[in-house]
Amino acid sequence: MRPEPNRKQRRQVTEAILLVGGKGTRLRPLTVNTPKPMVPAAGVPFLTHQLARARAAGVDHIVLATSYLAEVFEPYFGDGSELGLSIEYVTETDPLGTGGAIRNAASHLRSGPDAPVLVFNGDILTGLDIRALLGTHESSGADVSLHLTRVEDPRAFGLVPTDPTGRVTAFLEKPQTPEEIVTDQINAGAYVFRRSVIDTIPTGRPVSVERETFPELLASGAHLQGMVDSTYWLDLGTPQAFVRGSADLVLGRAPSPAVPGRCGDRLVLDTAVVAADAKLTGGTVIGPGAVVGAGARISGSTVLAGAVVAPGAVITDSLIGAGARIGARTVLTGAVIGDGADIGADNELRDGVRVWCEATLPAGAVRFSSDQ
């Protein structure tokens, strides 16, 4: 009885396309100088976590579908050998959408027409059981299999209802009324395509896999299978979500074999300098070459490479860009400070504040009274 599992195991050593071409507009100023998948999360570019999890699931060949700031990916990851992968790069000269990007990358795939090809969105942090999704695809005989997750409030997402066997029955745009919320299942951004299905996506124009490809496949009678996996899942599209995702990786709430250290309250990278009485908690990351001064308190935050946090600063759920400086006694809560920005002493910046790259805020320029 051993040959059959061995054959399945060979089938699951497969290929993947990672969609990493988005501009990351909602993440600005983090993405002014860095494409979203390359912004550090838990000490390494976020894309590293996705690549490492794919490799752990048996993937050996990955095509990166790049566009925005495409030139930064290959110098960092090279041919992928350090991660045990073979990585190729495809660049869109004009944005092609999710479906168009998948089709554009197809020429670099090596598998036959019936082989499974994994596709991942480049901004999703998830604990998805990748092998289980591949297994569902194979056992169901589907043309496309989708990772679905359940959310408490699905109004911001497209809904994907399924029948009792898990077969997808519809793709519903963001519901506007309670009557339209027919399921709490949403598209979680990971798929397995039959290789030949990718070749049916139109070329040379933008195509949305969510709004065009999947609905058209369903209408044509194709078999689309959903697999609900409600383990950890987070869309890292906003600065607040990105900071939370990084902290969750450090804390061990989100799984990744690529975290460069033991999980815990803090992750301090090599060459960072942290004062003995500084307090780092809540999954805080201090990047290489960063400096944290005496008495500073940092919780659930990311301080990127070369940034300086002066003595007495209090930083909560915030992201400090590379080379930025936070002045003494400044208080940041839910703030995003761009690369190279200089925030003077005795400022207080609250939820949602974003300071652009290289901007300067004088000492004491922003303060809140105690009754606000």
Phi, psi and chi 1 to 4 in degrees:
 res  aa     phi    psi   chi1   chi2   chi3   chi4
   1 MET       -   -1.1  -61.5  -63.1  -68.5      -
   2 ARG   -75.1  -32.5  -66.6 -175.7   61.4  120.1
   3 PRO   -58.2  -37.0  -26.4   35.2      -      -
   4 GLU   -63.0  -49.5  179.7   64.7   19.6      -
   5 PRO   -58.8  -36.0  -25.6   34.8      -      -
   6 ASN   -64.6  -39.5  -73.9  -16.9      -      -
   7 ARG   -63.1  -42.1  -76.6 -159.9  -62.2  -89.5
   8 LYS   -64.1  -37.9  -73.1 -175.3  176.8 -179.1
   9 GLN   -64.3  -39.4 -172.9  174.0   16.9      -
  10 ARG   -64.7  -38.0  -73.7 -162.8  -64.0  -88.9
  11 ARG   -63.0  -31.0  -73.3  -75.1  -58.8  -84.5
  12 GLN   -82.9   -7.3  -71.3 -170.7   -6.0      -
  13 VAL   -82.2  101.0  176.5      -      -      -
  14 THR  -134.5 -171.3 -172.7      -      -      -
  15 GLU  -106.9  161.8  -59.9 -173.4  -77.2      -
  16 ALA  -145.3  150.0      -      -      -      -
  17 ILE  -114.5  128.4  -63.8  171.5      -      -
  18 LEU  -109.9  125.7  -98.0   65.6      -      -
  19 LEU   -90.1  103.6  -54.8  177.8      -      -
  20 VAL  -126.4   28.8  -66.2      -      -      -
  21 GLY   -97.4   -4.2      -      -      -      -
  22 GLY   -65.5  154.0      -      -      -      -
  23 LYS   -80.6  -14.8  -69.0 -175.4  175.9  179.9
  24 GLY    62.9   38.9      -      -      -      -
  25 THR   -57.6  -40.1  -56.3      -      -      -
  26 ARG   -68.3  -16.5  -68.8 -176.5  -62.3  159.7
  27 LEU   -94.4   -0.8  -83.9  176.6      -      -
  28 ARG   -61.4  142.8  -71.4 -177.3  177.8  176.4
  29 PRO   -88.5    6.9   32.4  -36.2      -      -
  30 LEU   -60.0  -30.9  -58.6 -178.4      -      -
  31 THR  -103.0   14.3   51.7      -      -      -
  32 VAL   -65.0  -45.1  171.0      -      -      -
  33 ASN  -106.2   -9.7  -57.8  -47.4      -      -
  34 THR  -137.1  130.0  -52.7      -      -      -
  35 PRO   -65.6  148.8   21.0  -29.3      -      -
  36 LYS   -49.7  -46.2  176.3  167.9   51.3  175.8
  37 PRO   -66.5  -13.8  -20.3   33.9      -      -
  38 MET   -99.9   -1.8  -64.4  -61.5  -71.5      -
  39 VAL   -67.5  130.5  176.3      -      -      -
  40 PRO   -65.2  134.1  -25.2   36.2      -      -
  41 ALA  -129.9  123.6      -      -      -      -
  42 ALA    53.5   42.2      -      -      -      -
  43 GLY    91.4  -10.1      -      -      -      -
  44 VAL  -137.7  158.9  -64.8      -      -      -
  45 PRO   -51.3  138.6  -27.6   35.8      -      -
  46 PHE   -53.7  -37.1  172.6   67.4      -      -
  47 LEU   -57.3  -30.1  178.0   56.6      -      -
  48 THR   -58.0  -39.8  -51.2      -      -      -
  49 HIS   -64.5  -41.2  -60.5  -70.5      -      -
  50 GLN   -66.1  -43.2  -69.7 -173.9  -53.8      -
  51 LEU   -63.0  -42.6  -66.6  171.7      -      -
  52 ALA   -66.4  -39.2      -      -      -      -
  53 ARG   -69.8  -36.7  -66.3 -160.3   72.6 -116.9
  54 ALA   -63.6  -44.3      -      -      -      -
  55 ARG   -61.2  -41.4 -179.3   67.9 -171.8   92.8
  56 ALA   -63.4  -24.3      -      -      -      -
  57 ALA   -89.0    0.9      -      -      -      -
  58 GLY   104.9    2.1      -      -      -      -
  59 VAL   -72.8  136.6  174.1      -      -      -
  60 ASP  -122.6  -11.8   58.7    1.0      -      -
  61 HIS  -135.7  125.2  176.5 -131.3      -      -
  62 ILE  -129.5  134.5  -70.8 -178.2      -      -
  63 VAL  -106.8  121.3 -178.1      -      -      -
  64 LEU   -91.9  118.7  -67.3 -174.4      -      -
  65 ALA   -91.5  100.8      -      -      -      -
  66 THR  -106.5  162.9   68.8      -      -      -
  67 SER  -155.1  -75.7 -179.7      -      -      -
  68 TYR   -67.7  127.0  176.5   65.4      -      -
  69 LEU    49.0   43.5  -63.9  176.0      -      -
  70 ALA   -60.0  -24.5      -      -      -      -
  71 GLU   -70.7   -9.7   66.6  -84.1    6.6      -
  72 VAL   -89.8  -15.3  -51.3      -      -      -
  73 PHE   -74.0  -53.1  -68.2   93.6      -      -
  74 GLU   -64.7  -39.6 -171.2  167.2    3.0      -
  75 PRO   -59.4  -28.0  -27.2   36.7      -      -
  76 TYR   -83.1  -49.3 -170.7   90.9      -      -
  77 PHE   -96.0  -18.2  -68.1  107.0      -      -
  78 GLY    57.1 -137.6      -      -      -      -
  79 ASP   -85.2    2.4   63.2    2.3      -      -
  80 GLY    86.0   -1.3      -      -      -      -
  81 SER   -63.0  -30.2   56.6      -      -      -
  82 GLU   -66.6  -22.1  -70.5 -170.6    6.8      -
  83 LEU   -99.9    5.8  -68.0  170.4      -      -
  84 GLY    76.1   25.5      -      -      -      -
  85 LEU  -124.9  163.2  -68.3  163.8      -      -
  86 SER  -108.9  115.0  170.8      -      -      -
  87 ILE  -113.1  132.9  -62.9  178.5      -      -
  88 GLU  -120.8  158.4  -64.4 -173.8   65.8      -
  89 TYR  -124.8  132.8  -55.9   83.4      -      -
  90 VAL  -127.5  130.5  178.4      -      -      -
  91 THR  -115.2  131.5  -59.7      -      -      -
  92 GLU   -86.5  125.4  -55.4  164.6   30.5      -
  93 THR   -74.7  -33.2   52.8      -      -      -
  94 ASP  -124.5  139.1  -62.9  -53.5      -      -
  95 PRO   -56.7  132.6  -24.4   34.5      -      -
  96 LEU  -113.7    2.8  -65.7  171.9      -      -
  97 GLY    75.3  174.5      -      -      -      -
  98 THR   -65.4  -45.7   48.4      -      -      -
  99 GLY   -67.1  -43.0      -      -      -      -
 100 GLY   -63.1  -36.1      -      -      -      -
 101 ALA   -67.2  -40.5      -      -      -      -
 102 ILE   -61.1  -46.8  -66.0  168.0      -      -
 103 ARG   -64.5  -37.9 -176.3   66.6  178.6   87.5
 104 ASN   -65.3  -30.8 -168.8   51.5      -      -
 105 ALA   -83.7  -12.3      -      -      -      -
 106 ALA   -62.6  -28.9      -      -      -      -
 107 SER   -64.8  -16.9   61.7      -      -      -
 108 HIS   -96.5   -0.2  -71.0 -104.0      -      -
 109 LEU   -75.6  151.9  -64.0  173.3      -      -
 110 ARG  -112.5   -7.7  -56.1  166.3 -179.5  170.2
 111 SER   -86.0  163.9   47.4      -      -      -
 112 GLY   -77.2  174.7      -      -      -      -
 113 PRO   -63.9  -27.0   18.9  -30.9      -      -
 114 ASP   -98.5    0.5  -70.0  -32.2      -      -
 115 ALA   -74.6  151.0      -      -      -      -
 116 PRO   -80.5  138.6   29.8  -32.6      -      -
 117 VAL  -125.4  120.7  177.3      -      -      -
 118 LEU   -77.5  143.3  -79.7  158.0      -      -
 119 VAL  -132.1  129.3  177.1      -      -      -
 120 PHE  -124.1  137.4  -60.9  103.5      -      -
 121 ASN   -72.2  141.4  -75.2  -13.0      -      -
 122 GLY   -83.2    8.4      -      -      -      -
 123 ASP  -128.7   25.0   54.4    1.8      -      -
 124 ILE  -113.4  125.9  -59.3  -63.7      -      -
 125 LEU  -100.8  120.6  177.5   59.4      -      -
 126 THR  -147.8  153.6  176.0      -      -      -
 127 GLY   -98.2   19.0      -      -      -      -
 128 LEU   -47.5  136.2  167.1   68.0      -      -
 129 ASP   -81.0   94.5 -174.8  -23.0      -      -
 130 ILE   -62.7  -40.6  -62.0  171.1      -      -
 131 ARG   -62.9  -36.4  -71.1 -173.2 -176.5  -86.6
 132 ALA   -66.4  -38.3      -      -      -      -
 133 LEU   -64.0  -42.4 -177.7   62.1      -      -
 134 LEU   -62.9  -39.8  -75.5  162.4      -      -
 135 GLY   -64.9  -40.5      -      -      -      -
 136 THR   -61.6  -42.5  -66.9      -      -      -
 137 HIS   -60.6  -44.9 -178.8   75.9      -      -
 138 GLU   -69.9  -44.8 -177.3  168.4  -58.2      -
 139 SER   -70.3  -29.3   63.5      -      -      -
 140 SER   -86.3  -16.9   67.3      -      -      -
 141 GLY    68.7   25.9      -      -      -      -
 142 ALA   -72.0  156.5      -      -      -      -
 143 ASP   -78.5  -39.2  -63.8  -62.0      -      -
 144 VAL  -141.0  135.7 -178.2      -      -      -
 145 SER  -116.1  139.9  -60.8      -      -      -
 146 LEU  -121.1  136.4  -63.1   86.2      -      -
 147 HIS   -75.8  124.0  170.4 -149.8      -      -
 148 LEU  -115.0  145.8  -52.4  178.7      -      -
 149 THR  -131.5  158.5 -167.3      -      -      -
 150 ARG  -101.3  137.0  -66.6 -170.7  172.2   98.2
 151 VAL  -127.9  151.5  -65.2      -      -      -
 152 GLU   -67.4  -40.1  -70.2 -175.2    7.5      -
 153 ASP  -123.3   97.7 -175.8   -1.1      -      -
 154 PRO   -85.7    8.4   32.1  -33.2      -      -
 155 ARG   -64.2  -24.1  -70.8  176.2  -63.9  176.8
 156 ALA   -90.2    5.1      -      -      -      -
 157 PHE  -127.7  164.1  -56.7   95.0      -      -
 158 GLY   -82.0  133.9      -      -      -      -
 159 LEU   -90.2  146.1  -52.4 -174.6      -      -
 160 VAL  -131.8   86.9 -173.6      -      -      -
 161 PRO   -71.7  151.2   23.4  -30.6      -      -
 162 THR  -133.6  160.7   53.4      -      -      -
 163 ASP   -85.1  178.7   70.1   12.4      -      -
 164 PRO   -59.8  -20.5  -28.8   37.1      -      -
 165 THR   -89.7   -1.6   70.2      -      -      -
 166 GLY    92.0    0.6      -      -      -      -
 167 ARG   -73.9  133.0 -171.7  160.1 -178.5  159.8
 168 VAL   -68.7  134.8  173.8      -      -      -
 169 THR  -110.0  -18.5   58.4      -      -      -
 170 ALA  -166.9  161.9      -      -      -      -
 171 PHE  -123.8  116.4  -70.0   91.0      -      -
 172 LEU  -113.6  129.0  -53.3  174.4      -      -
 173 GLU   -64.8  170.9  -76.2  -59.3  -51.9      -
 174 LYS   -50.0  120.0  -62.1  173.7 -177.4  178.5
 175 PRO   -69.8  143.0   26.2  -33.6      -      -
 176 GLN  -106.9  -22.1  -57.8  -59.8  -48.2      -
 177 THR  -128.0  159.2   65.5      -      -      -
 178 PRO   -56.5  -33.5  -25.7   34.3      -      -
 179 GLU   -66.4  -26.1  -68.6   75.2   21.6      -
 180 GLU   -81.4  -12.4  -67.2  177.4  -54.2      -
 181 ILE   -85.4   87.1  -57.1  176.6      -      -
 182 VAL   -93.2   -8.0  -62.2      -      -      -
 183 THR  -158.6  161.1 -179.1      -      -      -
 184 ASP  -103.6   11.8   59.7   -4.4      -      -
 185 GLN   -88.0  130.8  -63.6  174.4  177.8      -
 186 ILE  -126.9  159.2   67.0  164.9      -      -
 187 ASN   -68.7  120.4  177.7   -7.7      -      -
 188 ALA   -97.4    2.7      -      -      -      -
 189 GLY    87.7   19.5      -      -      -      -
 190 ALA  -134.4  135.8      -      -      -      -
 191 TYR  -139.5  159.0  -38.8  110.8      -      -
 192 VAL  -122.0  119.7 -177.1      -      -      -
 193 PHE  -101.5  140.6  -81.5   77.7      -      -
 194 ARG   -66.4  131.1 -172.7 -170.7  -56.0  -85.5
 195 ARG   -51.0  -40.5  170.6   69.0  176.2   83.1
 196 SER   -67.6  -25.0   57.4      -      -      -
 197 VAL   -68.0  -36.8  173.5      -      -      -
 198 ILE   -58.3  -35.9  -65.8  176.1      -      -
 199 ASP   -69.6  -12.2  -66.9  -28.1      -      -
 200 THR   -87.1   -9.3   67.8      -      -      -
 201 ILE   -71.6  132.9  -61.5  173.4      -      -
 202 PRO   -59.6  150.4  -22.2   32.2      -      -
 203 THR  -106.3  159.5   60.5      -      -      -
 204 GLY    78.1    9.3      -      -      -      -
 205 ARG  -152.1  159.4   66.7  171.9  178.1   85.7
 206 PRO   -64.8  137.2  -21.7   33.1      -      -
 207 VAL  -138.7  131.1  179.4      -      -      -
 208 SER   -95.5  119.4  166.9      -      -      -
 209 VAL   -66.3  -32.1   72.2      -      -      -
 210 GLU   -75.7  -40.5  -59.3   87.7   -5.3      -
 211 ARG   -97.0  -19.2  -65.4 -178.4  178.6   86.1
 212 GLU  -120.1  -58.7 -177.5  176.1  -15.8      -
 213 THR   -62.2  -54.1  -55.5      -      -      -
 214 PHE   -63.9  -48.4  -70.3  157.4      -      -
 215 PRO   -59.9  -37.9  -26.0   35.8      -      -
 216 GLU   -69.8  -38.2  -72.0 -176.7   -1.3      -
 217 LEU   -61.4  -44.2  -76.2  170.1      -      -
 218 LEU   -62.3  -43.5 -163.3   62.1      -      -
 219 ALA   -64.5  -28.2      -      -      -      -
 220 SER   -84.5   -1.7   70.3      -      -      -
 221 GLY    94.2    7.5      -      -      -      -
 222 ALA   -66.2  156.2      -      -      -      -
 223 HIS   -94.3  110.5  179.8  176.4      -      -
 224 LEU  -111.5  122.3  -81.2   70.8      -      -
 225 GLN  -110.0  136.0 -172.8   74.5   15.2      -
 226 GLY  -104.9  139.9      -      -      -      -
 227 MET  -123.1  116.1 -172.0 -165.1   83.2      -
 228 VAL   -83.2  122.4  177.3      -      -      -
 229 ASP  -136.0  104.8 -177.6  -34.7      -      -
 230 SER  -102.0   33.6  -66.3      -      -      -
 231 THR   -73.0 -169.3   53.8      -      -      -
 232 TYR   -52.4  133.6 -174.4   97.8      -      -
 233 TRP  -152.8  130.4 -176.2   86.4      -      -
 234 LEU  -150.5  126.4 -174.6   63.6      -      -
 235 ASP   -82.9  117.3  179.0  -13.0      -      -
 236 LEU   -88.9   32.3  -58.9 -175.2      -      -
 237 GLY   -75.5  -17.8      -      -      -      -
 238 THR  -115.4  156.7   67.1      -      -      -
 239 PRO   -57.5  -40.5  -27.2   35.9      -      -
 240 GLN   -62.1  -41.9  -67.6   74.5   20.8      -
 241 ALA   -68.2  -38.2      -      -      -      -
 242 PHE   -63.4  -44.3 -160.2   96.2      -      -
 243 VAL   -62.7  -42.6  170.3      -      -      -
 244 ARG   -63.2  -42.7  175.4 -175.6  160.0 -163.8
 245 GLY   -61.3  -43.2      -      -      -      -
 246 SER   -60.6  -45.3  177.5      -      -      -
 247 ALA   -62.9  -40.2      -      -      -      -
 248 ASP   -66.2  -33.8  -75.8  -12.8      -      -
 249 LEU   -63.8  -44.1  -76.6  161.7      -      -
 250 VAL   -65.5  -40.0  175.2      -      -      -
 251 LEU   -74.7  -12.7  -68.4  166.2      -      -
 252 GLY    87.8    6.8      -      -      -      -
 253 ARG   -75.0  -31.6  -64.9  171.6 -180.0  166.8
 254 ALA  -109.2  128.7      -      -      -      -
 255 PRO   -82.3  138.1   29.4  -32.9      -      -
 256 SER  -162.2  132.2  170.4      -      -      -
 257 PRO   -79.3    0.3   26.3  -30.4      -      -
 258 ALA  -100.5   -1.3      -      -      -      -
 259 VAL   -63.9  123.4  176.0      -      -      -
 260 PRO   -83.2   62.9   30.9  -34.9      -      -
 261 GLY   155.8  178.7      -      -      -      -
 262 ARG   -78.3  145.4  -62.5  179.2   61.3 -178.3
 263 CYS   -68.0  146.8  -67.2      -      -      -
 264 GLY   171.0 -161.8      -      -      -      -
 265 ASP   -73.3  -19.4 -108.2    4.2      -      -
 266 ARG  -151.1  153.7   55.1 -170.6  -87.5  174.1
 267 LEU  -136.4  113.1  175.2   63.8      -      -
 268 VAL  -111.1  116.6  178.6      -      -      -
 269 LEU   -78.5  157.4  -83.1  -65.2      -      -
 270 ASP   -54.5  142.0  -69.6  -15.4      -      -
 271 THR    77.4   -4.1   70.1      -      -      -
 272 ALA   -73.4  150.1      -      -      -      -
 273 VAL  -122.9  120.6  177.1      -      -      -
 274 VAL  -123.5  126.1  178.5      -      -      -
 275 ALA   -60.0  147.6      -      -      -      -
 276 ALA   -59.9  -32.8      -      -      -      -
 277 ASP   -99.0    7.5   63.2  -14.2      -      -
 278 ALA   -73.0  147.5      -      -      -      -
 279 LYS  -116.6  119.4 -172.7  174.4 -177.5 -179.2
 280 LEU  -117.2  123.1  -49.5  177.9      -      -
 281 THR  -141.9  174.8   58.7      -      -      -
 282 GLY    66.3   28.4      -      -      -      -
 283 GLY    82.2   24.0      -      -      -      -
 284 THR   -65.1  142.1  -73.7      -      -      -
 285 VAL  -119.2  131.2 -178.9      -      -      -
 286 ILE  -114.2  114.8  -52.4  -61.2      -      -
 287 GLY   -74.0  168.9      -      -      -      -
 288 PRO   -61.0  137.1   19.7  -31.0      -      -
 289 GLY    76.3   -2.5      -      -      -      -
 290 ALA   -75.8  156.7      -      -      -      -
 291 VAL  -128.0  130.0  176.4      -      -      -
 292 VAL  -119.0  120.9  178.7      -      -      -
 293 GLY   -81.2  174.7      -      -      -      -
 294 ALA   -59.4  136.1      -      -      -      -
 295 GLY    73.8    1.7      -      -      -      -
 296 ALA   -68.2  148.0      -      -      -      -
 297 ARG  -126.5  121.1  -69.7 -179.8  -71.4  141.4
 298 ILE  -129.0  124.9  -52.6  177.2      -      -
 299 SER  -129.8  131.2  175.9      -      -      -
 300 GLY    56.7   31.9      -      -      -      -
 301 SER  -125.0  165.8  -61.1      -      -      -
 302 THR  -122.3  126.8  -65.7      -      -      -
 303 VAL  -113.9  111.7  178.3      -      -      -
 304 LEU   -80.6  176.0  -65.4 -177.3      -      -
 305 ALA   -54.3  132.7      -      -      -      -
 306 GLY    75.1    2.2      -      -      -      -
 307 ALA   -74.7  157.1      -      -      -      -
 308 VAL  -125.0  127.0  175.1      -      -      -
 309 VAL  -112.1  113.0  177.8      -      -      -
 310 ALA   -73.8  165.1      -      -      -      -
 311 PRO   -55.7  140.0  -28.7   36.6      -      -
 312 GLY    79.3   -0.7      -      -      -      -
 313 ALA   -69.5  147.9      -      -      -      -
 314 VAL  -124.8  116.5  178.9      -      -      -
 315 ILE  -126.0  125.5  -59.9  172.7      -      -
 316 THR  -131.2  129.8  -54.6      -      -      -
 317 ASP    49.0   44.8  -61.1  -23.9      -      -
 318 SER  -128.5  165.4  -62.2      -      -      -
 319 LEU  -126.5  127.0 -166.9  145.9      -      -
 320 ILE  -108.4  117.6  -46.6  -57.0      -      -
 321 GLY   -67.5  166.1      -      -      -      -
 322 ALA   -59.0  131.5      -      -      -      -
 323 GLY    72.5    5.7      -      -      -      -
 324 ALA   -75.1  162.7      -      -      -      -
 325 ARG  -130.4  130.3  179.6  177.6  178.6   85.1
 326 ILE  -112.1  120.9  -50.8  -58.5      -      -
 327 GLY   -71.8  167.2      -      -      -      -
 328 ALA   -58.9  137.0      -      -      -      -
 329 ARG    64.7    7.1  -61.6  171.9  -58.4  -79.7
 330 THR   -70.0  142.5  -78.3      -      -      -
 331 VAL  -115.4  123.6  176.6      -      -      -
 332 LEU  -121.1  130.3  -55.3  179.3      -      -
 333 THR  -133.2  113.4  -55.8      -      -      -
 334 GLY    63.6   32.5      -      -      -      -
 335 ALA  -103.5  158.6      -      -      -      -
 336 VAL  -126.5  121.8  178.8      -      -      -
 337 ILE  -112.2  120.2  -50.0  -59.0      -      -
 338 GLY   -68.8  165.1      -      -      -      -
 339 ASP   -54.3  132.3  -63.4  -15.9      -      -
 340 GLY    73.5    4.1      -      -      -      -
 341 ALA   -70.7  155.5      -      -      -      -
 342 ASP  -127.3  106.9 -171.7  -13.2      -      -
 343 ILE  -100.1  115.6  -51.2  -59.5      -      -
 344 GLY   -67.0  173.1      -      -      -      -
 345 ALA   -65.7  154.8      -      -      -      -
 346 ASP    60.6   35.4  -61.0  -52.0      -      -
 347 ASN  -101.4  161.1  -79.9  -68.9      -      -
 348 GLU  -137.4  115.0 -177.1  176.0   -8.3      -
 349 LEU  -118.2  125.7  -55.0 -179.9      -      -
 350 ARG  -106.4 -173.8  -67.1 -172.8  175.0 -178.0
 351 ASP   -45.7  130.0  -65.6  -13.1      -      -
 352 GLY    87.9   -8.4      -      -      -      -
 353 VAL   -70.1  132.9  169.6      -      -      -
 354 ARG  -123.8  131.3  -55.2 -171.7 -166.4 -166.4
 355 VAL  -111.8  126.7  177.4      -      -      -
 356 TRP   -70.1  160.0 -149.5 -109.0      -      -
 357 CYS   -56.2  136.2  -60.4      -      -      -
 358 GLU    67.8    4.5  -51.5  -62.6  -25.9      -
 359 ALA   -70.8  156.4      -      -      -      -
 360 THR  -125.0  130.3  -62.4      -      -      -
 361 LEU  -117.8  116.2 -170.2   64.0      -      -
 362 PRO   -62.8  162.0  -20.3   33.0      -      -
 363 ALA   -59.2  134.2      -      -      -      -
 364 GLY    66.9   18.2      -      -      -      -
 365 ALA   -73.6  -31.1      -      -      -      -
 366 VAL  -127.4  116.5 -178.8      -      -      -
 367 ARG  -137.8  154.5  -60.8  -70.5  -67.4  171.6
 368 PHE  -120.9  139.3  -69.0   87.2      -      -
 369 SER   -74.1  162.4   63.6      -      -      -
 370 SER   -66.9  -19.2   59.6      -      -      -
 371 ASP   -96.0    5.2   59.9  -11.1      -      -
 372 GLN   -88.9      -  -74.9 -175.1  -68.3      -
